[in-house]
């Protein structure tokens, strides 16, 4: 294994969120790993949370990921949902006079 890849995996050996998994996975794709080899390399070298195992490995979401993608579609949807909830709360608070 290339020293750069080995060092990157050591720096990211704890992978408890989908953002980190995606970062590692895309790094491996950019370094000429195919989807299966990248998944296997992560499983062998990283500690994964149950969420990452289910959302990325078990559900085979990693097949949908490309090396050049900036962010996964599901994470982009999650970010937009969180923004909408936050903005909704700000608007509700403003209407109810709770903003300071």
N, CA, C and O of each residue as an XYZ file, in Angstrom:
400
protein
N       0.854     -1.179      0.000
C       0.000      0.000      0.000
C       0.898      1.239      0.000
O       1.932      1.271      0.667
N       0.496      2.227     -0.736
C       1.207      3.493     -0.850
C       1.291      4.181      0.524
O       0.344      4.118      1.308
N       2.416      4.831      0.809
C       2.608      5.501      2.102
C       1.578      6.599      2.340
O       1.110      6.774      3.465
N       1.221      7.342      1.292
C       0.231      8.409      1.429
C      -1.127      7.838      1.831
O      -1.808      8.401      2.688
N      -1.517      6.736      1.224
C      -2.793      6.097      1.542
C      -2.766      5.554      2.963
O      -3.724      5.719      3.719
N      -1.673      4.911      3.317
C      -1.542      4.351      4.660
C      -1.621      5.447      5.720
O      -2.288      5.278      6.740
N      -0.942      6.569      5.482
C      -0.973      7.689      6.430
C      -2.380      8.279      6.523
O      -2.847      8.589      7.619
N      -3.051      8.437      5.394
C      -4.413      8.982      5.378
C      -5.352      8.095      6.185
O      -6.164      8.594      6.964
N      -5.244      6.789      6.005
C      -6.107      5.863      6.746
C      -5.805      5.896      8.240
O      -6.719      5.779      9.056
N      -4.538      6.053      8.605
C      -4.190      6.164     10.026
C      -4.805      7.415     10.646
O      -5.255      7.394     11.791
N      -4.819      8.498      9.881
C      -5.374      9.764     10.376
C      -6.897      9.726     10.481
O      -7.492     10.527     11.202
N      -7.523      8.802      9.768
C      -8.984      8.717      9.735
C      -9.472      7.333     10.177
O     -10.460      6.816      9.658
N      -8.768      6.752     11.135
C      -9.124      5.388     11.538
C     -10.441      5.315     12.298
O     -11.050      4.247     12.371
N     -10.888      6.426     12.863
C     -12.190      6.472     13.531
C     -13.162      7.159     12.586
O     -12.985      8.322     12.224
N     -14.175      6.431     12.200
C     -15.125      6.920     11.188
C     -16.539      6.707     11.723
O     -17.161      5.674     11.472
N     -17.030      7.685     12.455
C     -18.334      7.540     13.090
C     -19.436      8.349     12.414
O     -20.575      8.346     12.881
N     -19.116      9.045     11.316
C     -20.148      9.804     10.622
C     -20.004      9.620      9.117
O     -18.950      9.232      8.613
N     -21.083      9.907      8.424
C     -21.108      9.687      6.975
C     -20.195     10.647      6.227
O     -19.664     10.292      5.175
N     -20.001     11.847      6.746
C     -19.102     12.795      6.092
C     -17.678     12.241      6.052
O     -17.005     12.321      5.025
N     -17.227     11.684      7.169
C     -15.880     11.112      7.233
C     -15.764      9.898      6.323
O     -14.781      9.761      5.595
N     -16.753      9.021      6.358
C     -16.724      7.858      5.480
C     -16.601      8.301      4.026
O     -15.779      7.774      3.276
N     -17.416      9.266      3.637
C     -17.400      9.736      2.250
C     -16.038     10.313      1.874
O     -15.547     10.096      0.766
N     -15.439     11.045      2.798
C     -14.110     11.624      2.555
C     -13.083     10.517      2.311
O     -12.311     10.579      1.354
N     -13.079      9.516      3.172
C     -12.131      8.399      3.029
C     -12.417      7.648      1.737
O     -11.498      7.334      0.981
N     -13.671      7.366      1.486
C     -14.058      6.578      0.310
C     -13.641      7.286     -0.975
O     -13.078      6.665     -1.876
N     -13.917      8.575     -1.057
C     -13.561      9.329     -2.266
C     -12.046      9.417     -2.437
O     -11.538      9.362     -3.556
N     -11.335      9.554     -1.332
C      -9.869      9.564     -1.394
C      -9.360      8.264     -2.014
O      -8.473      8.275     -2.868
N      -9.926      7.158     -1.576
C      -9.505      5.864     -2.123
C      -9.895      5.725     -3.599
O      -9.115      5.196     -4.391
N     -11.078      6.190     -3.974
C     -11.468      6.152     -5.383
C     -10.506      6.975     -6.239
O     -10.130      6.561     -7.336
N     -10.114      8.138     -5.730
C      -9.179      8.988     -6.464
C      -7.789      8.362     -6.571
O      -6.985      8.756     -7.416
N      -7.518      7.393     -5.713
C      -6.231      6.696     -5.739
C      -6.357      5.318     -6.388
O      -5.649      4.377     -6.029
N      -7.266      5.224     -7.343
C      -7.411      4.057     -8.222
C      -7.954      2.794     -7.566
O      -7.728      1.692     -8.068
N      -8.666      2.937     -6.455
C      -9.387      1.799     -5.884
C     -10.748      1.741     -6.556
O     -11.329      2.779     -6.873
N     -11.265      0.534     -6.776
C     -12.647      0.443     -7.237
C     -13.548      0.464     -6.000
O     -13.051      0.461     -4.874
N     -14.857      0.485     -6.199
C     -15.795      0.635     -5.078
C     -15.653     -0.489     -4.048
O     -15.655     -0.228     -2.845
N     -15.533     -1.710     -4.501
C     -15.416     -2.849     -3.575
C     -14.102     -2.810     -2.800
O     -14.085     -3.039     -1.590
N     -13.013     -2.522     -3.489
C     -11.714     -2.468     -2.811
C     -11.651     -1.319     -1.807
O     -11.071     -1.461     -0.731
N     -12.247     -0.186     -2.161
C     -12.285      0.954     -1.241
C     -13.091      0.597      0.008
O     -12.676      0.891      1.130
N     -14.249     -0.038     -0.197
C     -15.073     -0.466      0.943
C     -14.296     -1.432      1.833
O     -14.288     -1.288      3.056
N     -13.645     -2.415      1.217
C     -12.885     -3.405      1.982
C     -11.721     -2.764      2.738
O     -11.432     -3.146      3.872
N     -11.063     -1.805      2.122
C      -9.945     -1.114      2.767
C     -10.436     -0.352      4.005
O      -9.768     -0.342      5.039
N     -11.586      0.274      3.891
C     -12.160      0.998      5.036
C     -12.557      0.017      6.138
O     -12.266      0.252      7.311
N     -13.214     -1.072      5.771
C     -13.620     -2.064      6.771
C     -12.411     -2.640      7.508
O     -12.483     -2.911      8.706
N     -11.323     -2.822      6.805
C     -10.122     -3.402      7.407
C      -9.375     -2.412      8.289
O      -8.798     -2.807      9.302
N      -9.374     -1.128      7.921
C      -8.520     -0.147      8.584
C      -9.223      0.830      9.510
O      -8.558      1.540     10.264
N     -10.546      0.886      9.476
C     -11.249      1.930     10.220
C     -12.280      1.342     11.183
O     -12.859      0.281     10.950
N     -12.478      2.074     12.265
C     -13.547      1.768     13.199
C     -14.778      2.535     12.741
O     -14.734      3.759     12.615
N     -15.877      1.828     12.491
C     -17.083      2.449     11.949
C     -18.231      2.413     12.953
O     -18.359      1.470     13.734
N     -19.053      3.441     12.922
C     -20.256      3.464     13.762
C     -21.336      2.604     13.117
O     -21.242      2.234     11.947
N     -22.354      2.299     13.897
C     -23.489      1.537     13.374
C     -24.185      2.312     12.258
O     -24.625      1.722     11.272
N     -24.288      3.640     12.412
C     -24.918      4.476     11.383
C     -24.162      4.358     10.065
O     -24.778      4.164      9.017
N     -22.847      4.470     10.102
C     -22.044      4.377      8.884
C     -22.172      2.982      8.272
O     -22.329      2.846      7.058
N     -22.105      1.960      9.103
C     -22.243      0.594      8.588
C     -23.583      0.402      7.880
O     -23.640     -0.173      6.794
N     -24.656      0.884      8.499
C     -25.976      0.704      7.900
C     -26.168      1.581      6.666
O     -26.555      1.090      5.605
N     -25.895      2.881      6.807
C     -26.197      3.826      5.730
C     -25.262      3.718      4.536
O     -25.665      4.003      3.408
N     -24.030      3.315      4.768
C     -23.069      3.288      3.661
C     -22.739      1.867      3.194
O     -22.644      1.626      1.990
N     -22.563      0.935      4.114
C     -22.133     -0.414      3.743
C     -23.341     -1.323      3.502
O     -23.523     -1.828      2.394
N     -24.163     -1.532      4.528
C     -25.283     -2.460      4.425
C     -26.254     -2.068      3.305
O     -26.709     -2.921      2.542
N     -26.563     -0.778      3.216
C     -27.487     -0.301      2.184
C     -26.809     -0.113      0.828
O     -27.448      0.289     -0.144
N     -25.524     -0.404      0.773
C     -24.714     -0.323     -0.459
C     -24.733      1.065     -1.101
O     -24.666      1.197     -2.323
N     -24.825      2.094     -0.258
C     -24.826      3.463     -0.784
C     -23.496      3.800     -1.444
O     -23.437      4.651     -2.331
N     -22.439      3.138     -1.016
C     -21.113      3.438     -1.559
C     -21.040      3.223     -3.067
O     -20.178      3.807     -3.723
N     -21.920      2.402     -3.632
C     -21.950      2.214     -5.083
C     -22.395      3.482     -5.815
O     -22.035      3.688     -6.974
N     -23.174      4.328     -5.143
C     -23.682      5.552     -5.751
C     -22.656      6.682     -5.730
O     -22.849      7.712     -6.375
N     -21.579      6.490     -4.995
C     -20.612      7.563     -4.800
C     -19.576      7.587     -5.912
O     -19.106      6.546     -6.371
N     -19.232      8.798     -6.333
C     -18.202      8.977     -7.344
C     -17.020      9.731     -6.770
O     -17.160     10.470     -5.796
N     -15.874      9.547     -7.362
C     -14.656     10.176     -6.865
C     -14.724     11.695     -6.942
O     -14.152     12.381     -6.095
N     -15.403     12.221     -7.927
C     -15.434     13.674     -8.149
C     -16.593     14.376     -7.445
O     -16.663     15.605     -7.461
N     -17.506     13.617     -6.828
C     -18.635     14.229     -6.116
C     -18.121     15.078     -4.959
O     -17.203     14.680     -4.241
N     -18.725     16.253     -4.789
C     -18.341     17.096     -3.662
C     -19.001     16.628     -2.375
O     -18.370     16.582     -1.319
N     -20.282     16.280     -2.477
C     -21.026     15.823     -1.304
C     -22.106     14.852     -1.787
O     -22.663     15.023     -2.871
N     -22.387     13.860     -0.993
C     -23.389     12.855     -1.353
C     -24.783     13.457     -1.313
O     -25.068     14.353     -0.518
N     -25.640     12.951     -2.180
C     -27.008     13.471     -2.283
C     -27.766     13.383     -0.964
O     -28.491     14.310     -0.606
N     -27.606     12.275     -0.235
C     -28.340     12.127      1.017
C     -27.868     13.133      2.068
O     -28.672     13.618      2.864
N     -26.579     13.445      2.076
C     -26.070     14.426      3.034
C     -26.485     15.837      2.646
O     -26.759     16.668      3.513
N     -26.531     16.107      1.360
C     -26.996     17.409      0.893
C     -28.466     17.612      1.280
O     -28.847     18.698      1.717
N     -29.279     16.584      1.123
C     -30.689     16.661      1.518
C     -30.815     16.870      3.029
O     -31.661     17.642      3.482
N     -29.981     16.186      3.802
C     -30.000     16.331      5.258
C     -29.627     17.760      5.661
O     -30.268     18.345      6.534
N     -28.596     18.321      5.032
C     -28.166     19.693      5.332
C     -29.295     20.676      5.028
O     -29.570     21.574      5.824
N     -29.946     20.505      3.878
C     -31.049     21.401      3.509
C     -32.204     21.284      4.497
O     -32.821     22.287      4.854
N     -32.496     20.073      4.935
C     -33.562     19.864      5.916
C     -33.236     20.567      7.234
O     -34.094     21.217      7.830
N     -31.998     20.430      7.677
C     -31.575     21.088      8.915
C     -31.649     22.610      8.789
O     -32.085     23.295      9.714
N     -31.221     23.132      7.639
C     -31.301     24.576      7.407
C     -32.749     25.050      7.443
O     -33.054     26.080      8.044
N     -33.635     24.304      6.803
C     -35.048     24.686      6.780
C     -35.650     24.677      8.178
O     -36.417     25.576      8.524
N     -35.315     23.680      8.981
C     -35.822     23.623     10.353
C     -35.297     24.801     11.169
O     -36.038     25.403     11.946
N     -34.020     25.128     10.991
C     -33.407     26.239     11.729
C     -34.049     27.559     11.315
O     -34.401     28.377     12.166
N     -34.201     27.765     10.006
C     -34.830     28.995      9.526
C     -36.284     29.074      9.966
O     -36.774     30.151     10.305
N     -36.973     27.946      9.963
C     -38.356     27.922     10.436
C     -38.457     28.334     11.888
O     -39.378     29.057     12.267
N     -37.519     27.882     12.706
C     -37.512     28.261     14.123
C     -37.244     29.753     14.283
O     -37.881     30.417     15.101
N     -36.307     30.279     13.507
C     -36.006     31.717     13.581
C     -37.232     32.531     13.192
O     -37.555     33.517     13.855
N     -37.909     32.136     12.140
C     -39.103     32.861     11.695
C     -40.206     32.773     12.742
O     -40.857     33.772     13.046
N     -40.418     31.585     13.293
C     -41.443     31.409     14.331
C     -41.115     32.259     15.556
O     -41.993     32.910     16.122
N     -39.853     32.249     15.958
C     -39.451     33.064     17.111
C     -39.642     34.557     16.830
O     -40.052     35.309     17.714
N     -39.344     34.981     15.603
C     -39.515     36.383     15.244
C     -40.982     36.780     15.286
O     -41.336     37.861     15.756
N     -41.822     35.891     14.789
C     -43.273     36.161     14.790
C     -43.788     36.240     16.229
O     -44.636     37.076     16.542
N     -43.285     35.389     17.082
C     -43.742     35.342     18.472
C     -42.973     36.312     19.372
O     -43.190     36.331     20.583
N     -42.080     37.114     18.795
C     -41.340     38.128     19.550
C     -40.286     37.560     20.488
O     -39.966     38.192     21.494
N     -39.750     36.414     20.197
C     -38.763     35.808     21.077
C     -37.324     36.101     20.659
O     -36.395     35.717     21.369
N     -37.122     36.761     19.547
C     -35.760     37.087     19.116
C     -35.253     38.290     19.884
O     -36.001     39.222     20.176
N     -34.000     38.255     20.198
C     -33.400     39.396     20.920
C     -32.390     40.072     20.057
O     -31.774     41.052     20.478
